[in-house]
C-alpha cells in the first residue's frame, strides 16, 4: 500500500497538468455534469491564447502558472460542466485572474475587475474561442 501511494504521489508530481485535469473532471462528475475535457483540449486552449491567460494575457512565469478555469463555475446552476466550451486558461498566482474570479460569474467579475468596455472585449474574445469549438 505504501509503495502504491508513493507511485501515485510520484505520478502526480511528474504530471501536474494531468492531475489538475483529473481533479476538474472529478468535480464535474460529483455534480452529475459532463466531463469530457481532455489534455488535447487543454493544449488547444493554451495554443489559442498563445500560452497566456485568456483574460489578462499574462504569460506563465516566476509568479504565475496557468490554471484550467471553469468559465461558468461548477457551483452555478448554469454550468455546462468540464467540457471544452467551458474551460479556459487563467493565470494562477499572486494577483492572478484565477484567484480573483473564484466562483464568480464571468460577466459580473470582468465588469468589476476591468470595467464595462474592457470586460466586453474580453467576453467577446472568449466567446469567439468557444464558438470556434462548437
MIPAPA-574436 format. One record per residue (C-alpha): residue in three letters; residue number from 0; y, x, z. Coordinates in nm, 3 decimals. Each point is the difference from the previous one (the first is absolute). Layout:
<sites>
+-----+-----+---------+---------+---------+
!   r !   k !      yy !      xx !      zz !
+-----+-----+---------+---------+---------+
! ALA ! NUM !       Y !       X !       Z !
...
+-----+-----+---------+---------+---------+
</sites>
This chain:
<sites>
+-----+-----+---------+---------+---------+
!   r !   k !      yy !      xx !      zz !
+-----+-----+---------+---------+---------+
! UNK !   0 !   0.000 !   0.000 !   0.000 !
! UNK !   1 !   0.242 !   0.283 !   0.083 !
! UNK !   2 !  -0.080 !   0.180 !  -0.327 !
! UNK !   3 !   0.058 !  -0.322 !  -0.194 !
! UNK !   4 !   0.331 !  -0.058 !   0.181 !
! UNK !   5 !   0.104 !   0.359 !  -0.075 !
! UNK !   6 !  -0.081 !  -0.044 !  -0.372 !
! UNK !   7 !   0.204 !  -0.321 !  -0.005 !
! UNK !   8 !   0.297 !   0.173 !   0.164 !
! UNK !   9 !  -0.027 !   0.289 !  -0.246 !
! UNK !  10 !  -0.010 !  -0.240 !  -0.296 !
! UNK !  11 !   0.308 !  -0.182 !   0.129 !
! UNK !  12 !   0.185 !   0.330 !   0.041 !
! UNK !  13 !  -0.093 !   0.112 !  -0.354 !
! UNK !  14 !   0.067 !  -0.337 !  -0.168 !
! UNK !  15 !   0.313 !  -0.150 !   0.162 !
! UNK !  16 !   0.092 !  -0.216 !  -0.302 !
! UNK !  17 !  -0.347 !  -0.154 !  -0.017 !
! UNK !  18 !   0.003 !  -0.059 !   0.375 !
! UNK !  19 !   0.337 !  -0.179 !  -0.019 !
! UNK !  20 !  -0.124 !  -0.211 !  -0.288 !
! UNK !  21 !  -0.314 !  -0.097 !   0.191 !
! UNK !  22 !   0.208 !  -0.102 !   0.302 !
! UNK !  23 !   0.237 !  -0.208 !  -0.218 !
! UNK !  24 !  -0.293 !  -0.178 !  -0.166 !
! UNK !  25 !  -0.165 !  -0.067 !   0.336 !
! UNK !  26 !   0.323 !  -0.160 !   0.129 !
! UNK !  27 !   0.006 !  -0.232 !  -0.302 !
! UNK !  28 !  -0.366 !  -0.097 !   0.044 !
! UNK !  29 !   0.064 !  -0.089 !   0.364 !
! UNK !  30 !   0.252 !  -0.257 !  -0.126 !
! UNK !  31 !  -0.236 !  -0.124 !  -0.275 !
! UNK !  32 !   0.234 !   0.137 !  -0.269 !
! UNK !  33 !  -0.097 !   0.178 !  -0.324 !
! UNK !  34 !  -0.047 !   0.375 !   0.041 !
! UNK !  35 !  -0.068 !   0.146 !  -0.345 !
! UNK !  36 !   0.262 !   0.279 !   0.010 !
! UNK !  37 !  -0.158 !   0.334 !  -0.100 !
! UNK !  38 !   0.089 !   0.369 !   0.001 !
! UNK !  39 !   0.056 !  -0.031 !  -0.376 !
! UNK !  40 !   0.255 !  -0.277 !   0.069 !
! UNK !  41 !   0.167 !   0.227 !   0.257 !
! UNK !  42 !   0.019 !   0.291 !  -0.246 !
! UNK !  43 !   0.152 !  -0.235 !  -0.258 !
! UNK !  44 !   0.264 !  -0.119 !   0.251 !
! UNK !  45 !   0.089 !   0.358 !   0.090 !
! UNK !  46 !   0.027 !   0.099 !  -0.367 !
! UNK !  47 !   0.214 !  -0.305 !  -0.081 !
! UNK !  48 !   0.249 !   0.087 !   0.274 !
! UNK !  49 !  -0.008 !   0.373 !  -0.092 !
! UNK !  50 !  -0.169 !   0.100 !   0.325 !
! UNK !  51 !   0.289 !  -0.139 !   0.207 !
! UNK !  52 !   0.081 !  -0.293 !   0.224 !
! UNK !  53 !   0.027 !  -0.320 !  -0.208 !
! UNK !  54 !   0.307 !  -0.109 !   0.198 !
! UNK !  55 !   0.218 !   0.303 !   0.073 !
! UNK !  56 !  -0.148 !   0.251 !  -0.246 !
! UNK !  57 !  -0.062 !   0.263 !   0.269 !
! UNK !  58 !  -0.284 !   0.242 !  -0.086 !
! UNK !  59 !  -0.264 !   0.096 !   0.254 !
! UNK !  60 !   0.082 !   0.323 !   0.176 !
! UNK !  61 !   0.036 !   0.167 !   0.335 !
! UNK !  62 !   0.102 !  -0.318 !   0.187 !
! UNK !  63 !  -0.154 !  -0.270 !  -0.220 !
! UNK !  64 !  -0.326 !  -0.115 !  -0.154 !
! UNK !  65 !  -0.061 !  -0.303 !  -0.220 !
! UNK !  66 !  -0.152 !  -0.306 !   0.166 !
! UNK !  67 !  -0.188 !  -0.281 !  -0.170 !
! UNK !  68 !   0.226 !  -0.291 !   0.090 !
! UNK !  69 !  -0.083 !  -0.369 !  -0.031 !
! UNK !  70 !   0.317 !  -0.120 !  -0.173 !
! UNK !  71 !  -0.066 !  -0.350 !   0.133 !
! UNK !  72 !  -0.123 !   0.082 !   0.353 !
! UNK !  73 !  -0.353 !  -0.090 !   0.105 !
! UNK !  74 !   0.151 !  -0.205 !   0.283 !
! UNK !  75 !   0.182 !  -0.226 !  -0.246 !
! UNK !  76 !  -0.164 !  -0.329 !  -0.100 !
! UNK !  77 !   0.105 !   0.087 !  -0.359 !
! UNK !  78 !  -0.185 !   0.333 !  -0.004 !
! UNK !  79 !  -0.226 !   0.028 !  -0.306 !
! UNK !  80 !  -0.208 !   0.274 !   0.167 !
! UNK !  81 !  -0.074 !   0.367 !  -0.061 !
! UNK !  82 !   0.021 !  -0.023 !  -0.376 !
! UNK !  83 !   0.176 !   0.210 !  -0.267 !
! UNK !  84 !   0.288 !  -0.248 !  -0.031 !
! UNK !  85 !   0.083 !   0.024 !   0.372 !
! UNK !  86 !  -0.030 !   0.372 !   0.081 !
! UNK !  87 !   0.278 !   0.251 !  -0.065 !
! UNK !  88 !   0.073 !   0.353 !   0.122 !
! UNK !  89 !   0.261 !   0.015 !   0.276 !
! UNK !  90 !   0.122 !   0.314 !   0.175 !
! UNK !  91 !  -0.152 !   0.038 !   0.342 !
! UNK !  92 !   0.157 !   0.227 !   0.262 !
! UNK !  93 !   0.336 !   0.056 !   0.165 !
! UNK !  94 !   0.227 !  -0.291 !  -0.105 !
! UNK !  95 !  -0.257 !  -0.096 !  -0.263 !
! UNK !  96 !   0.000 !  -0.328 !  -0.189 !
! UNK !  97 !  -0.348 !  -0.080 !   0.132 !
! UNK !  98 !   0.117 !   0.025 !   0.363 !
! UNK !  99 !   0.309 !  -0.205 !  -0.073 !
! UNK ! 100 !  -0.176 !  -0.276 !  -0.196 !
! UNK ! 101 !  -0.299 !  -0.051 !   0.230 !
! UNK ! 102 !  -0.112 !  -0.362 !  -0.046 !
! UNK ! 103 !   0.332 !  -0.134 !  -0.128 !
! UNK ! 104 !   0.022 !  -0.195 !  -0.325 !
! UNK ! 105 !   0.129 !   0.228 !  -0.278 !
! UNK ! 106 !   0.314 !  -0.187 !  -0.103 !
! UNK ! 107 !   0.122 !  -0.049 !   0.356 !
! UNK ! 108 !  -0.067 !   0.364 !   0.088 !
! UNK ! 109 !   0.158 !   0.139 !  -0.318 !
! UNK ! 110 !   0.315 !  -0.211 !   0.034 !
! UNK ! 111 !   0.050 !   0.118 !   0.356 !
! UNK ! 112 !  -0.077 !   0.366 !  -0.072 !
! UNK ! 113 !   0.172 !   0.044 !  -0.339 !
! UNK ! 114 !   0.228 !  -0.300 !  -0.058 !
! UNK ! 115 !  -0.046 !  -0.277 !  -0.256 !
! UNK ! 116 !   0.090 !   0.192 !  -0.319 !
! UNK ! 117 !  -0.223 !   0.302 !   0.060 !
! UNK ! 118 !  -0.274 !  -0.225 !   0.146 !
! UNK ! 119 !  -0.002 !  -0.203 !  -0.322 !
! UNK ! 120 !  -0.046 !   0.319 !  -0.209 !
! UNK ! 121 !  -0.288 !   0.117 !   0.221 !
! UNK ! 122 !  -0.166 !  -0.344 !  -0.007 !
! UNK ! 123 !   0.021 !  -0.001 !  -0.381 !
! UNK ! 124 !  -0.152 !   0.348 !  -0.024 !
! UNK ! 125 !  -0.295 !  -0.099 !   0.219 !
! UNK ! 126 !  -0.036 !  -0.339 !  -0.168 !
! UNK ! 127 !  -0.011 !   0.174 !  -0.342 !
! UNK ! 128 !  -0.277 !   0.226 !   0.131 !
! UNK ! 129 !  -0.206 !  -0.295 !   0.128 !
! UNK ! 130 !   0.058 !  -0.192 !  -0.325 !
! UNK ! 131 !  -0.137 !   0.293 !  -0.203 !
! UNK ! 132 !  -0.319 !  -0.019 !   0.204 !
! UNK ! 133 !  -0.048 !  -0.374 !  -0.054 !
+-----+-----+---------+---------+---------+
</sites>
